[in-house]
Amino acid sequence: MNIEEARENALKLPWVTEDTPFGPDVLTFRVGGRIFMAIGLNAEEPKVTVKLEPDFAEVLREHYDGVSPAFHWNKKHWSDICLEQIDDKQVKEWIQRAYNLVFSKLPKKIREEYDSKKC
């Protein structure tokens, strides 16, 4: 997977927005105004940074060489995933998991508003 494919995967999720709050070199992906994924456009190796549950992130870091604590983010909650080292299917699952985690933490009123738009 390359960064464009990762970007497209994130943008396919419901209500996702994309912006560059940290400057033109970092794309962030949000749901309900909260970031669940970022892509550094000038990274040496193509990677995404995703928010994951701390225990789950720790397991991934132990089992995959391509998963590490995020460089400029809270290392407990954020992980870097090197796209060339991890199977595309896994990367898609982890992007979805990051999205689900952030969505689940949105205020109930916002989640209900989004859910009502599905109909």
C-alpha positions as CSV (number, residue, x, y, z in Angstrom):
1,M,0.0,0.0,0.0
2,N,1.2,3.5,-0.7
3,I,0.2,6.7,1.0
4,E,-2.4,7.6,-1.7
5,E,-4.1,4.3,-1.2
6,A,-4.1,4.8,2.6
7,R,-5.6,8.3,2.1
8,E,-8.3,6.9,-0.2
9,N,-9.1,4.2,2.3
10,A,-9.5,6.7,5.1
11,L,-11.6,9.0,3.0
12,K,-14.1,6.2,2.1
13,L,-15.1,6.0,5.8
14,P,-18.3,7.8,6.8
15,W,-18.0,11.5,7.7
16,V,-14.2,11.7,7.4
17,T,-12.6,15.0,6.7
18,E,-9.1,15.8,5.7
19,D,-7.0,18.8,6.7
20,T,-3.5,20.0,7.3
21,P,-3.4,21.7,10.7
22,F,0.3,21.1,11.2
23,G,1.3,22.5,7.9
24,P,1.3,21.3,4.3
25,D,3.5,18.2,5.0
26,V,1.0,16.4,7.3
27,L,-2.4,15.3,6.3
28,T,-4.8,14.5,9.1
29,F,-8.0,12.6,8.9
30,R,-10.9,13.3,11.3
31,V,-14.3,12.1,12.3
32,G,-16.4,14.4,14.4
33,G,-13.5,16.9,14.4
34,R,-11.1,14.4,16.1
35,I,-8.0,13.0,14.4
36,F,-7.8,9.2,14.0
37,M,-5.0,9.1,11.4
38,A,-2.2,11.2,9.9
39,I,0.1,10.9,7.0
40,G,3.5,12.6,6.9
41,L,4.1,13.5,3.3
42,N,7.8,13.9,3.6
43,A,8.6,10.8,5.6
44,E,11.6,8.7,4.4
45,E,9.4,5.6,4.4
46,P,5.7,5.7,3.5
47,K,3.8,5.4,6.8
48,V,0.5,6.3,8.5
49,T,0.1,7.3,12.1
50,V,-3.1,5.8,13.7
51,K,-4.7,6.1,17.1
52,L,-5.2,2.7,18.7
53,E,-6.0,1.3,22.2
54,P,-2.8,1.2,24.2
55,D,-2.9,-2.5,24.9
56,F,-3.6,-3.4,21.3
57,A,-0.9,-1.0,20.1
58,E,1.6,-2.7,22.4
59,V,0.8,-6.2,21.0
60,L,1.2,-4.9,17.4
61,R,4.6,-3.4,18.3
62,E,5.7,-6.7,19.7
63,H,4.6,-8.7,16.7
64,Y,5.3,-6.5,13.7
65,D,8.6,-4.8,12.9
66,G,6.7,-2.3,10.8
67,V,4.7,-0.9,13.8
68,S,6.3,1.4,16.3
69,P,5.4,4.2,18.7
70,A,4.5,7.4,16.7
71,F,7.4,9.8,16.4
72,H,5.7,13.2,17.2
73,W,2.6,11.9,18.9
74,N,1.6,10.5,22.3
75,K,3.4,7.1,22.1
76,K,0.9,5.4,24.3
77,H,-2.0,6.0,22.0
78,W,-0.5,6.6,18.6
79,S,1.5,4.2,16.4
80,D,3.4,4.5,13.1
81,I,2.7,1.8,10.6
82,C,5.3,1.4,7.8
83,L,3.2,0.7,4.7
84,E,5.8,-1.3,2.9
85,Q,6.3,-3.7,5.8
86,I,2.7,-4.5,6.6
87,D,0.1,-6.4,4.5
88,D,-2.5,-4.0,2.9
89,K,-5.4,-5.9,4.5
90,Q,-3.9,-5.4,8.0
91,V,-3.3,-1.7,7.3
92,K,-6.9,-1.3,6.2
93,E,-8.1,-3.1,9.3
94,W,-6.0,-0.9,11.6
95,I,-7.2,2.3,9.9
96,Q,-10.8,1.1,10.4
97,R,-10.0,0.3,14.0
98,A,-8.6,3.8,14.6
99,Y,-11.7,5.3,13.1
100,N,-14.0,3.1,15.2
101,L,-12.0,4.0,18.4
102,V,-12.3,7.8,17.8
103,F,-15.9,7.6,16.6
104,S,-16.8,5.6,19.8
105,K,-15.3,8.4,22.0
106,L,-17.4,11.2,20.3
107,P,-20.1,12.7,22.5
108,K,-23.3,10.7,22.3
109,K,-25.2,13.5,20.7
110,I,-22.8,13.7,17.8
111,R,-22.7,9.9,17.3
112,E,-26.5,9.9,17.3
113,E,-26.6,12.7,14.8
114,Y,-24.2,10.8,12.5
115,D,-26.1,7.6,13.0
116,S,-29.4,9.3,12.0
117,K,-27.9,10.4,8.7
118,K,-27.3,6.7,7.7
119,C,-31.0,6.1,7.1
